Amino acid sequence: MHIQVPYDITTKEDLLALRGVLTQHQGNCRAFLHLMRPDYSETVIALPHDLSVAPTRAMVVAIERLFGNGVASFR
């Protein structure tokens, strides 16, 4: 699971909400957070194993409610 969020407008509260979604959808799929910068560079953070997720549509919908359509993908 790869989650792309805008670095410059993502708040601590947003990240705490994301953690909540990930813990509600626990599974075996590793999660990676992509912090997207305005200059088109990014920082990729492998999230801890305890934030691995179940690859379900419900989980993607929950993440997209937080950050918008198209931010969550499986690779």
mmCIF file of the N, C-alpha and C atoms, coordinates in Angstrom:
data_MODEL
# 
_entry.id   MODEL 
# 
loop_
_atom_site.group_PDB 
_atom_site.id 
_atom_site.type_symbol 
_atom_site.label_atom_id 
_atom_site.label_alt_id 
_atom_site.label_comp_id 
_atom_site.label_asym_id 
_atom_site.label_entity_id 
_atom_site.label_seq_id 
_atom_site.pdbx_PDB_ins_code 
_atom_site.Cartn_x 
_atom_site.Cartn_y 
_atom_site.Cartn_z 
_atom_site.occupancy 
_atom_site.B_iso_or_equiv 
_atom_site.pdbx_formal_charge 
_atom_site.auth_seq_id 
_atom_site.auth_comp_id 
_atom_site.auth_asym_id 
_atom_site.auth_atom_id 
_atom_site.pdbx_PDB_model_num 
ATOM 1   N N  . MET A 1 1  ? 0.844   -1.159 0.000  1.00 0.00 ? 1  MET A N  1 
ATOM 2   C CA . MET A 1 1  ? 0.000   0.000  0.000  1.00 0.00 ? 1  MET A CA 1 
ATOM 3   C C  . MET A 1 1  ? 0.892   1.226  0.000  1.00 0.00 ? 1  MET A C  1 
ATOM 4   N N  . HIS A 1 2  ? 0.674   2.102  -0.946 1.00 0.00 ? 2  HIS A N  1 
ATOM 5   C CA . HIS A 1 2  ? 1.415   3.356  -1.039 1.00 0.00 ? 2  HIS A CA 1 
ATOM 6   C C  . HIS A 1 2  ? 0.424   4.507  -0.897 1.00 0.00 ? 2  HIS A C  1 
ATOM 7   N N  . ILE A 1 3  ? 0.756   5.423  -0.002 1.00 0.00 ? 3  ILE A N  1 
ATOM 8   C CA . ILE A 1 3  ? -0.119  6.554  0.293  1.00 0.00 ? 3  ILE A CA 1 
ATOM 9   C C  . ILE A 1 3  ? 0.665   7.835  0.036  1.00 0.00 ? 3  ILE A C  1 
ATOM 10  N N  . GLN A 1 4  ? 0.164   8.644  -0.892 1.00 0.00 ? 4  GLN A N  1 
ATOM 11  C CA . GLN A 1 4  ? 0.841   9.889  -1.254 1.00 0.00 ? 4  GLN A CA 1 
ATOM 12  C C  . GLN A 1 4  ? 0.099   11.064 -0.629 1.00 0.00 ? 4  GLN A C  1 
ATOM 13  N N  . VAL A 1 5  ? 0.818   11.835 0.181  1.00 0.00 ? 5  VAL A N  1 
ATOM 14  C CA . VAL A 1 5  ? 0.205   13.002 0.819  1.00 0.00 ? 5  VAL A CA 1 
ATOM 15  C C  . VAL A 1 5  ? 1.067   14.240 0.560  1.00 0.00 ? 5  VAL A C  1 
ATOM 16  N N  . PRO A 1 6  ? 0.442   15.401 0.444  1.00 0.00 ? 6  PRO A N  1 
ATOM 17  C CA . PRO A 1 6  ? 1.204   16.634 0.226  1.00 0.00 ? 6  PRO A CA 1 
ATOM 18  C C  . PRO A 1 6  ? 1.946   17.048 1.494  1.00 0.00 ? 6  PRO A C  1 
ATOM 19  N N  . TYR A 1 7  ? 3.235   17.128 1.395  1.00 0.00 ? 7  TYR A N  1 
ATOM 20  C CA . TYR A 1 7  ? 4.108   17.455 2.525  1.00 0.00 ? 7  TYR A CA 1 
ATOM 21  C C  . TYR A 1 7  ? 3.777   18.806 3.143  1.00 0.00 ? 7  TYR A C  1 
ATOM 22  N N  . ASP A 1 8  ? 3.499   19.783 2.295  1.00 0.00 ? 8  ASP A N  1 
ATOM 23  C CA . ASP A 1 8  ? 3.386   21.159 2.775  1.00 0.00 ? 8  ASP A CA 1 
ATOM 24  C C  . ASP A 1 8  ? 2.055   21.482 3.464  1.00 0.00 ? 8  ASP A C  1 
ATOM 25  N N  . ILE A 1 9  ? 1.024   20.650 3.291  1.00 0.00 ? 9  ILE A N  1 
ATOM 26  C CA . ILE A 1 9  ? -0.258  20.962 3.935  1.00 0.00 ? 9  ILE A CA 1 
ATOM 27  C C  . ILE A 1 9  ? -0.762  19.837 4.839  1.00 0.00 ? 9  ILE A C  1 
ATOM 28  N N  . THR A 1 10 ? -0.013  18.761 4.964  1.00 0.00 ? 10 THR A N  1 
ATOM 29  C CA . THR A 1 10 ? -0.424  17.658 5.823  1.00 0.00 ? 10 THR A CA 1 
ATOM 30  C C  . THR A 1 10 ? -0.039  17.979 7.269  1.00 0.00 ? 10 THR A C  1 
ATOM 31  N N  . THR A 1 11 ? -1.016  17.866 8.158  1.00 0.00 ? 11 THR A N  1 
ATOM 32  C CA . THR A 1 11 ? -0.789  18.213 9.562  1.00 0.00 ? 11 THR A CA 1 
ATOM 33  C C  . THR A 1 11 ? -0.559  16.965 10.417 1.00 0.00 ? 11 THR A C  1 
ATOM 34  N N  . LYS A 1 12 ? -0.132  17.201 11.627 1.00 0.00 ? 12 LYS A N  1 
ATOM 35  C CA . LYS A 1 12 ? 0.028   16.107 12.587 1.00 0.00 ? 12 LYS A CA 1 
ATOM 36  C C  . LYS A 1 12 ? -1.305  15.394 12.795 1.00 0.00 ? 12 LYS A C  1 
ATOM 37  N N  . GLU A 1 13 ? -2.374  16.168 12.853 1.00 0.00 ? 13 GLU A N  1 
ATOM 38  C CA . GLU A 1 13 ? -3.709  15.595 13.035 1.00 0.00 ? 13 GLU A CA 1 
ATOM 39  C C  . GLU A 1 13 ? -4.085  14.693 11.861 1.00 0.00 ? 13 GLU A C  1 
ATOM 40  N N  . ASP A 1 14 ? -3.706  15.112 10.638 1.00 0.00 ? 14 ASP A N  1 
ATOM 41  C CA . ASP A 1 14 ? -3.955  14.278 9.455  1.00 0.00 ? 14 ASP A CA 1 
ATOM 42  C C  . ASP A 1 14 ? -3.237  12.934 9.588  1.00 0.00 ? 14 ASP A C  1 
ATOM 43  N N  . LEU A 1 15 ? -1.990  12.980 10.031 1.00 0.00 ? 15 LEU A N  1 
ATOM 44  C CA . LEU A 1 15 ? -1.204  11.749 10.163 1.00 0.00 ? 15 LEU A CA 1 
ATOM 45  C C  . LEU A 1 15 ? -1.742  10.861 11.277 1.00 0.00 ? 15 LEU A C  1 
ATOM 46  N N  . LEU A 1 16 ? -2.234  11.459 12.352 1.00 0.00 ? 16 LEU A N  1 
ATOM 47  C CA . LEU A 1 16 ? -2.850  10.672 13.418 1.00 0.00 ? 16 LEU A CA 1 
ATOM 48  C C  . LEU A 1 16 ? -4.142  10.016 12.924 1.00 0.00 ? 16 LEU A C  1 
ATOM 49  N N  . ALA A 1 17 ? -4.905  10.727 12.116 1.00 0.00 ? 17 ALA A N  1 
ATOM 50  C CA . ALA A 1 17 ? -6.113  10.149 11.535 1.00 0.00 ? 17 ALA A CA 1 
ATOM 51  C C  . ALA A 1 17 ? -5.760  8.999  10.596 1.00 0.00 ? 17 ALA A C  1 
ATOM 52  N N  . LEU A 1 18 ? -4.687  9.166  9.817  1.00 0.00 ? 18 LEU A N  1 
ATOM 53  C CA . LEU A 1 18 ? -4.224  8.090  8.934  1.00 0.00 ? 18 LEU A CA 1 
ATOM 54  C C  . LEU A 1 18 ? -3.831  6.867  9.748  1.00 0.00 ? 18 LEU A C  1 
ATOM 55  N N  . ARG A 1 19 ? -3.122  7.073  10.827 1.00 0.00 ? 19 ARG A N  1 
ATOM 56  C CA . ARG A 1 19 ? -2.741  5.958  11.706 1.00 0.00 ? 19 ARG A CA 1 
ATOM 57  C C  . ARG A 1 19 ? -3.994  5.218  12.187 1.00 0.00 ? 19 ARG A C  1 
ATOM 58  N N  . GLY A 1 20 ? -5.017  5.977  12.541 1.00 0.00 ? 20 GLY A N  1 
ATOM 59  C CA . GLY A 1 20 ? -6.261  5.367  12.987 1.00 0.00 ? 20 GLY A CA 1 
ATOM 60  C C  . GLY A 1 20 ? -6.889  4.491  11.915 1.00 0.00 ? 20 GLY A C  1 
ATOM 61  N N  . VAL A 1 21 ? -6.892  4.988  10.672 1.00 0.00 ? 21 VAL A N  1 
ATOM 62  C CA . VAL A 1 21 ? -7.444  4.198  9.560  1.00 0.00 ? 21 VAL A CA 1 
ATOM 63  C C  . VAL A 1 21 ? -6.626  2.926  9.363  1.00 0.00 ? 21 VAL A C  1 
ATOM 64  N N  . LEU A 1 22 ? -5.315  3.051  9.381  1.00 0.00 ? 22 LEU A N  1 
ATOM 65  C CA . LEU A 1 22 ? -4.461  1.880  9.160  1.00 0.00 ? 22 LEU A CA 1 
ATOM 66  C C  . LEU A 1 22 ? -4.652  0.839  10.250 1.00 0.00 ? 22 LEU A C  1 
ATOM 67  N N  . THR A 1 23 ? -4.794  1.267  11.487 1.00 0.00 ? 23 THR A N  1 
ATOM 68  C CA . THR A 1 23 ? -4.976  0.299  12.577 1.00 0.00 ? 23 THR A CA 1 
ATOM 69  C C  . THR A 1 23 ? -6.350  -0.357 12.516 1.00 0.00 ? 23 THR A C  1 
ATOM 70  N N  . GLN A 1 24 ? -7.338  0.321  11.933 1.00 0.00 ? 24 GLN A N  1 
ATOM 71  C CA . GLN A 1 24 ? -8.665  -0.273 11.776 1.00 0.00 ? 24 GLN A CA 1 
ATOM 72  C C  . GLN A 1 24 ? -8.707  -1.317 10.668 1.00 0.00 ? 24 GLN A C  1 
ATOM 73  N N  . HIS A 1 25 ? -7.723  -1.291 9.777  1.00 0.00 ? 25 HIS A N  1 
ATOM 74  C CA . HIS A 1 25 ? -7.693  -2.187 8.617  1.00 0.00 ? 25 HIS A CA 1 
ATOM 75  C C  . HIS A 1 25 ? -6.406  -3.006 8.607  1.00 0.00 ? 25 HIS A C  1 
ATOM 76  N N  . GLN A 1 26 ? -6.038  -3.557 9.732  1.00 0.00 ? 26 GLN A N  1 
ATOM 77  C CA . GLN A 1 26 ? -4.785  -4.301 9.843  1.00 0.00 ? 26 GLN A CA 1 
ATOM 78  C C  . GLN A 1 26 ? -4.792  -5.541 8.959  1.00 0.00 ? 26 GLN A C  1 
ATOM 79  N N  . GLY A 1 27 ? -3.598  -5.859 8.442  1.00 0.00 ? 27 GLY A N  1 
ATOM 80  C CA . GLY A 1 27 ? -3.433  -7.027 7.581  1.00 0.00 ? 27 GLY A CA 1 
ATOM 81  C C  . GLY A 1 27 ? -1.966  -7.305 7.352  1.00 0.00 ? 27 GLY A C  1 
ATOM 82  N N  . ASN A 1 28 ? -1.655  -7.932 6.211  1.00 0.00 ? 28 ASN A N  1 
ATOM 83  C CA . ASN A 1 28 ? -0.282  -8.354 5.913  1.00 0.00 ? 28 ASN A CA 1 
ATOM 84  C C  . ASN A 1 28 ? 0.413   -7.525 4.840  1.00 0.00 ? 28 ASN A C  1 
ATOM 85  N N  . CYS A 1 29 ? -0.244  -6.488 4.334  1.00 0.00 ? 29 CYS A N  1 
ATOM 86  C CA . CYS A 1 29 ? 0.317   -5.672 3.256  1.00 0.00 ? 29 CYS A CA 1 
ATOM 87  C C  . CYS A 1 29 ? 1.073   -4.481 3.859  1.00 0.00 ? 29 CYS A C  1 
ATOM 88  N N  . ARG A 1 30 ? 2.378   -4.405 3.567  1.00 0.00 ? 30 ARG A N  1 
ATOM 89  C CA . ARG A 1 30 ? 3.188   -3.286 4.079  1.00 0.00 ? 30 ARG A CA 1 
ATOM 90  C C  . ARG A 1 30 ? 2.672   -1.965 3.542  1.00 0.00 ? 30 ARG A C  1 
ATOM 91  N N  . ALA A 1 31 ? 2.806   -0.918 4.335  1.00 0.00 ? 31 ALA A N  1 
ATOM 92  C CA . ALA A 1 31 ? 2.351   0.419  3.951  1.00 0.00 ? 31 ALA A CA 1 
ATOM 93  C C  . ALA A 1 31 ? 3.546   1.368  3.863  1.00 0.00 ? 31 ALA A C  1 
ATOM 94  N N  . PHE A 1 32 ? 3.504   2.238  2.871  1.00 0.00 ? 32 PHE A N  1 
ATOM 95  C CA . PHE A 1 32 ? 4.556   3.225  2.640  1.00 0.00 ? 32 PHE A CA 1 
ATOM 96  C C  . PHE A 1 32 ? 3.905   4.596  2.492  1.00 0.00 ? 32 PHE A C  1 
ATOM 97  N N  . LEU A 1 33 ? 4.456   5.562  3.199  1.00 0.00 ? 33 LEU A N  1 
ATOM 98  C CA . LEU A 1 33 ? 3.960   6.931  3.137  1.00 0.00 ? 33 LEU A CA 1 
ATOM 99  C C  . LEU A 1 33 ? 4.889   7.733  2.231  1.00 0.00 ? 33 LEU A C  1 
ATOM 100 N N  . HIS A 1 34 ? 4.311   8.358  1.209  1.00 0.00 ? 34 HIS A N  1 
ATOM 101 C CA . HIS A 1 34 ? 5.066   9.204  0.278  1.00 0.00 ? 34 HIS A CA 1 
ATOM 102 C C  . HIS A 1 34 ? 4.721   10.652 0.603  1.00 0.00 ? 34 HIS A C  1 
ATOM 103 N N  . LEU A 1 35 ? 5.676   11.398 1.083  1.00 0.00 ? 35 LEU A N  1 
ATOM 104 C CA . LEU A 1 35 ? 5.486   12.826 1.345  1.00 0.00 ? 35 LEU A CA 1 
ATOM 105 C C  . LEU A 1 35 ? 5.866   13.575 0.079  1.00 0.00 ? 35 LEU A C  1 
ATOM 106 N N  . MET A 1 36 ? 4.858   14.117 -0.590 1.00 0.00 ? 36 MET A N  1 
ATOM 107 C CA . MET A 1 36 ? 5.057   14.771 -1.881 1.00 0.00 ? 36 MET A CA 1 
ATOM 108 C C  . MET A 1 36 ? 5.330   16.264 -1.660 1.00 0.00 ? 36 MET A C  1 
ATOM 109 N N  . ARG A 1 37 ? 6.460   16.726 -2.193 1.00 0.00 ? 37 ARG A N  1 
ATOM 110 C CA . ARG A 1 37 ? 6.842   18.130 -2.038 1.00 0.00 ? 37 ARG A CA 1 
ATOM 111 C C  . ARG A 1 37 ? 6.413   18.937 -3.263 1.00 0.00 ? 37 ARG A C  1 
ATOM 112 N N  . PRO A 1 38 ? 6.210   20.242 -3.099 1.00 0.00 ? 38 PRO A N  1 
ATOM 113 C CA . PRO A 1 38 ? 5.787   21.080 -4.225 1.00 0.00 ? 38 PRO A CA 1 
ATOM 114 C C  . PRO A 1 38 ? 6.783   21.093 -5.387 1.00 0.00 ? 38 PRO A C  1 
ATOM 115 N N  . ASP A 1 39 ? 8.060   20.790 -5.117 1.00 0.00 ? 39 ASP A N  1 
ATOM 116 C CA . ASP A 1 39 ? 9.067   20.787 -6.188 1.00 0.00 ? 39 ASP A CA 1 
ATOM 117 C C  . ASP A 1 39 ? 9.123   19.442 -6.916 1.00 0.00 ? 39 ASP A C  1 
ATOM 118 N N  . TYR A 1 40 ? 8.114   18.597 -6.712 1.00 0.00 ? 40 TYR A N  1 
ATOM 119 C CA . TYR A 1 40 ? 7.952   17.291 -7.360 1.00 0.00 ? 40 TYR A CA 1 
ATOM 120 C C  . TYR A 1 40 ? 8.912   16.226 -6.849 1.00 0.00 ? 40 TYR A C  1 
ATOM 121 N N  . SER A 1 41 ? 9.611   16.495 -5.759 1.00 0.00 ? 41 SER A N  1 
ATOM 122 C CA . SER A 1 41 ? 10.402  15.447 -5.122 1.00 0.00 ? 41 SER A CA 1 
ATOM 123 C C  . SER A 1 41 ? 9.534   14.801 -4.044 1.00 0.00 ? 41 SER A C  1 
ATOM 124 N N  . GLU A 1 42 ? 9.996   13.684 -3.525 1.00 0.00 ? 42 GLU A N  1 
ATOM 125 C CA . GLU A 1 42 ? 9.227   13.011 -2.489 1.00 0.00 ? 42 GLU A CA 1 
ATOM 126 C C  . GLU A 1 42 ? 10.148  12.280 -1.530 1.00 0.00 ? 42 GLU A C  1 
ATOM 127 N N  . THR A 1 43 ? 9.650   12.077 -0.333 1.00 0.00 ? 43 THR A N  1 
ATOM 128 C CA . THR A 1 43 ? 10.318  11.267 0.670  1.00 0.00 ? 43 THR A CA 1 
ATOM 129 C C  . THR A 1 43 ? 9.415   10.073 0.934  1.00 0.00 ? 43 THR A C  1 
ATOM 130 N N  . VAL A 1 44 ? 9.986   8.874  0.864  1.00 0.00 ? 44 VAL A N  1 
ATOM 131 C CA . VAL A 1 44 ? 9.205   7.664  1.082  1.00 0.00 ? 44 VAL A CA 1 
ATOM 132 C C  . VAL A 1 44 ? 9.592   7.074  2.430  1.00 0.00 ? 44 VAL A C  1 
ATOM 133 N N  . ILE A 1 45 ? 8.574   6.812  3.250  1.00 0.00 ? 45 ILE A N  1 
ATOM 134 C CA . ILE A 1 45 ? 8.792   6.260  4.582  1.00 0.00 ? 45 ILE A CA 1 
ATOM 135 C C  . ILE A 1 45 ? 8.087   4.907  4.663  1.00 0.00 ? 45 ILE A C  1 
ATOM 136 N N  . ALA A 1 46 ? 8.856   3.862  4.950  1.00 0.00 ? 46 ALA A N  1 
ATOM 137 C CA . ALA A 1 46 ? 8.262   2.550  5.190  1.00 0.00 ? 46 ALA A CA 1 
ATOM 138 C C  . ALA A 1 46 ? 7.666   2.584  6.589  1.00 0.00 ? 46 ALA A C  1 
ATOM 139 N N  . LEU A 1 47 ? 6.369   2.384  6.682  1.00 0.00 ? 47 LEU A N  1 
ATOM 140 C CA . LEU A 1 47 ? 5.704   2.431  7.977  1.00 0.00 ? 47 LEU A CA 1 
ATOM 141 C C  . LEU A 1 47 ? 5.998   1.149  8.761  1.00 0.00 ? 47 LEU A C  1 
ATOM 142 N N  . PRO A 1 48 ? 5.919   1.210  10.078 1.00 0.00 ? 48 PRO A N  1 
ATOM 143 C CA . PRO A 1 48 ? 6.223   0.037  10.902 1.00 0.00 ? 48 PRO A CA 1 
ATOM 144 C C  . PRO A 1 48 ? 5.314   -1.151 10.556 1.00 0.00 ? 48 PRO A C  1 
ATOM 145 N N  . HIS A 1 49 ? 5.814   -2.347 10.812 1.00 0.00 ? 49 HIS A N  1 
ATOM 146 C CA . HIS A 1 49 ? 5.058   -3.569 10.513 1.00 0.00 ? 49 HIS A CA 1 
ATOM 147 C C  . HIS A 1 49 ? 3.699   -3.590 11.195 1.00 0.00 ? 49 HIS A C  1 
ATOM 148 N N  . ASP A 1 50 ? 3.584   -2.961 12.367 1.00 0.00 ? 50 ASP A N  1 
ATOM 149 C CA . ASP A 1 50 ? 2.283   -2.978 13.049 1.00 0.00 ? 50 ASP A CA 1 
ATOM 150 C C  . ASP A 1 50 ? 1.251   -2.091 12.358 1.00 0.00 ? 50 ASP A C  1 
ATOM 151 N N  . LEU A 1 51 ? 1.660   -1.354 11.312 1.00 0.00 ? 51 LEU A N  1 
ATOM 152 C CA . LEU A 1 51 ? 0.725   -0.574 10.508 1.00 0.00 ? 51 LEU A CA 1 
ATOM 153 C C  . LEU A 1 51 ? 0.504   -1.204 9.134  1.00 0.00 ? 51 LEU A C  1 
ATOM 154 N N  . SER A 1 52 ? 0.829   -2.490 8.993  1.00 0.00 ? 52 SER A N  1 
ATOM 155 C CA . SER A 1 52 ? 0.509   -3.208 7.765  1.00 0.00 ? 52 SER A CA 1 
ATOM 156 C C  . SER A 1 52 ? -1.002  -3.314 7.659  1.00 0.00 ? 52 SER A C  1 
ATOM 157 N N  . VAL A 1 53 ? -1.501  -3.352 6.426  1.00 0.00 ? 53 VAL A N  1 
ATOM 158 C CA . VAL A 1 53 ? -2.944  -3.250 6.212  1.00 0.00 ? 53 VAL A CA 1 
ATOM 159 C C  . VAL A 1 53 ? -3.498  -4.415 5.389  1.00 0.00 ? 53 VAL A C  1 
ATOM 160 N N  . ALA A 1 54 ? -4.810  -4.549 5.457  1.00 0.00 ? 54 ALA A N  1 
ATOM 161 C CA . ALA A 1 54 ? -5.534  -5.470 4.581  1.00 0.00 ? 54 ALA A CA 1 
ATOM 162 C C  . ALA A 1 54 ? -5.847  -4.708 3.291  1.00 0.00 ? 54 ALA A C  1 
ATOM 163 N N  . PRO A 1 55 ? -5.505  -5.249 2.147  1.00 0.00 ? 55 PRO A N  1 
ATOM 164 C CA . PRO A 1 55 ? -5.718  -4.533 0.882  1.00 0.00 ? 55 PRO A CA 1 
ATOM 165 C C  . PRO A 1 55 ? -7.174  -4.588 0.434  1.00 0.00 ? 55 PRO A C  1 
ATOM 166 N N  . THR A 1 56 ? -8.004  -3.781 1.074  1.00 0.00 ? 56 THR A N  1 
ATOM 167 C CA . THR A 1 56 ? -9.433  -3.787 0.768  1.00 0.00 ? 56 THR A CA 1 
ATOM 168 C C  . THR A 1 56 ? -9.876  -2.438 0.208  1.00 0.00 ? 56 THR A C  1 
ATOM 169 N N  . ARG A 1 57 ? -10.982 -2.468 -0.494 1.00 0.00 ? 57 ARG A N  1 
ATOM 170 C CA . ARG A 1 57 ? -11.555 -1.235 -1.034 1.00 0.00 ? 57 ARG A CA 1 
ATOM 171 C C  . ARG A 1 57 ? -12.000 -0.305 0.099  1.00 0.00 ? 57 ARG A C  1 
ATOM 172 N N  . ALA A 1 58 ? -12.511 -0.879 1.175  1.00 0.00 ? 58 ALA A N  1 
ATOM 173 C CA . ALA A 1 58 ? -12.958 -0.068 2.321  1.00 0.00 ? 58 ALA A CA 1 
ATOM 174 C C  . ALA A 1 58 ? -11.802 0.733  2.912  1.00 0.00 ? 58 ALA A C  1 
ATOM 175 N N  . MET A 1 59 ? -10.624 0.124  2.969  1.00 0.00 ? 59 MET A N  1 
ATOM 176 C CA . MET A 1 59 ? -9.453  0.820  3.507  1.00 0.00 ? 59 MET A CA 1 
ATOM 177 C C  . MET A 1 59 ? -9.047  1.962  2.580  1.00 0.00 ? 59 MET A C  1 
ATOM 178 N N  . VAL A 1 60 ? -9.051  1.718  1.269  1.00 0.00 ? 60 VAL A N  1 
ATOM 179 C CA . VAL A 1 60 ? -8.703  2.765  0.305  1.00 0.00 ? 60 VAL A CA 1 
ATOM 180 C C  . VAL A 1 60 ? -9.692  3.924  0.404  1.00 0.00 ? 60 VAL A C  1 
ATOM 181 N N  . VAL A 1 61 ? -10.968 3.620  0.500  1.00 0.00 ? 61 VAL A N  1 
ATOM 182 C CA . VAL A 1 61 ? -11.995 4.664  0.617  1.00 0.00 ? 61 VAL A CA 1 
ATOM 183 C C  . VAL A 1 61 ? -11.771 5.496  1.874  1.00 0.00 ? 61 VAL A C  1 
ATOM 184 N N  . ALA A 1 62 ? -11.437 4.862  2.978  1.00 0.00 ? 62 ALA A N  1 
ATOM 185 C CA . ALA A 1 62 ? -11.198 5.580  4.230  1.00 0.00 ? 62 ALA A CA 1 
ATOM 186 C C  . ALA A 1 62 ? -10.004 6.524  4.104  1.00 0.00 ? 62 ALA A C  1 
ATOM 187 N N  . ILE A 1 63 ? -8.945  6.085  3.453  1.00 0.00 ? 63 ILE A N  1 
ATOM 188 C CA . ILE A 1 63 ? -7.770  6.948  3.246  1.00 0.00 ? 63 ILE A CA 1 
ATOM 189 C C  . ILE A 1 63 ? -8.116  8.096  2.314  1.00 0.00 ? 63 ILE A C  1 
ATOM 190 N N  . GLU A 1 64 ? -8.866  7.809  1.255  1.00 0.00 ? 64 GLU A N  1 
ATOM 191 C CA . GLU A 1 64 ? -9.221  8.863  0.306  1.00 0.00 ? 64 GLU A CA 1 
ATOM 192 C C  . GLU A 1 64 ? -10.170 9.882  0.917  1.00 0.00 ? 64 GLU A C  1 
ATOM 193 N N  . ARG A 1 65 ? -10.929 9.497  1.918  1.00 0.00 ? 65 ARG A N  1 
ATOM 194 C CA . ARG A 1 65 ? -11.761 10.479 2.631  1.00 0.00 ? 65 ARG A CA 1 
ATOM 195 C C  . ARG A 1 65 ? -10.889 11.497 3.360  1.00 0.00 ? 65 ARG A C  1 
ATOM 196 N N  . LEU A 1 66 ? -9.728  11.049 3.819  1.00 0.00 ? 66 LEU A N  1 
ATOM 197 C CA . LEU A 1 66 ? -8.815  11.946 4.514  1.00 0.00 ? 66 LEU A CA 1 
ATOM 198 C C  . LEU A 1 66 ? -8.054  12.866 3.579  1.00 0.00 ? 66 LEU A C  1 
ATOM 199 N N  . PHE A 1 67 ? -7.533  12.301 2.468  1.00 0.00 ? 67 PHE A N  1 
ATOM 200 C CA . PHE A 1 67 ? -6.570  13.031 1.639  1.00 0.00 ? 67 PHE A CA 1 
ATOM 201 C C  . PHE A 1 67 ? -7.011  13.273 0.195  1.00 0.00 ? 67 PHE A C  1 
ATOM 202 N N  . GLY A 1 68 ? -8.140  12.715 -0.218 1.00 0.00 ? 68 GLY A N  1 
ATOM 203 C CA . GLY A 1 68 ? -8.607  12.922 -1.591 1.00 0.00 ? 68 GLY A CA 1 
ATOM 204 C C  . GLY A 1 68 ? -8.441  11.688 -2.460 1.00 0.00 ? 68 GLY A C  1 
ATOM 205 N N  . ASN A 1 69 ? -9.116  11.710 -3.594 1.00 0.00 ? 69 ASN A N  1 
ATOM 206 C CA . ASN A 1 69 ? -9.092  10.576 -4.519 1.00 0.00 ? 69 ASN A CA 1 
ATOM 207 C C  . ASN A 1 69 ? -7.711  10.357 -5.111 1.00 0.00 ? 69 ASN A C  1 
ATOM 208 N N  . GLY A 1 70 ? -7.365  9.088  -5.291 1.00 0.00 ? 70 GLY A N  1 
ATOM 209 C CA . GLY A 1 70 ? -6.133  8.731  -5.979 1.00 0.00 ? 70 GLY A CA 1 
ATOM 210 C C  . GLY A 1 70 ? -4.870  8.740  -5.146 1.00 0.00 ? 70 GLY A C  1 
ATOM 211 N N  . VAL A 1 71 ? -4.983  8.972  -3.835 1.00 0.00 ? 71 VAL A N  1 
ATOM 212 C CA . VAL A 1 71 ? -3.764  9.047  -3.013 1.00 0.00 ? 71 VAL A CA 1 
ATOM 213 C C  . VAL A 1 71 ? -3.277  7.670  -2.558 1.00 0.00 ? 71 VAL A C  1 
ATOM 214 N N  . ALA A 1 72 ? -4.139  6.658  -2.615 1.00 0.00 ? 72 ALA A N  1 
ATOM 215 C CA . ALA A 1 72 ? -3.781  5.322  -2.143 1.00 0.00 ? 72 ALA A CA 1 
ATOM 216 C C  . ALA A 1 72 ? -3.720  4.357  -3.324 1.00 0.00 ? 72 ALA A C  1 
ATOM 217 N N  . SER A 1 73 ? -2.652  3.548  -3.366 1.00 0.00 ? 73 SER A N  1 
ATOM 218 C CA . SER A 1 73 ? -2.519  2.577  -4.452 1.00 0.00 ? 73 SER A CA 1 
ATOM 219 C C  . SER A 1 73 ? -1.732  1.368  -3.966 1.00 0.00 ? 73 SER A C  1 
ATOM 220 N N  . PHE A 1 74 ? -1.921  0.272  -4.689 1.00 0.00 ? 74 PHE A N  1 
ATOM 221 C CA . PHE A 1 74 ? -1.160  -0.952 -4.433 1.00 0.00 ? 74 PHE A CA 1 
ATOM 222 C C  . PHE A 1 74 ? -0.168  -1.120 -5.556 1.00 0.00 ? 74 PHE A C  1 
ATOM 223 N N  . ARG A 1 75 ? 1.055   -1.489 -5.215 1.00 0.00 ? 75 ARG A N  1 
ATOM 224 C CA . ARG A 1 75 ? 2.092   -1.688 -6.246 1.00 0.00 ? 75 ARG A CA 1 
ATOM 225 C C  . ARG A 1 75 ? 2.733   -3.025 -6.062 1.00 0.00 ? 75 ARG A C  1 
# 
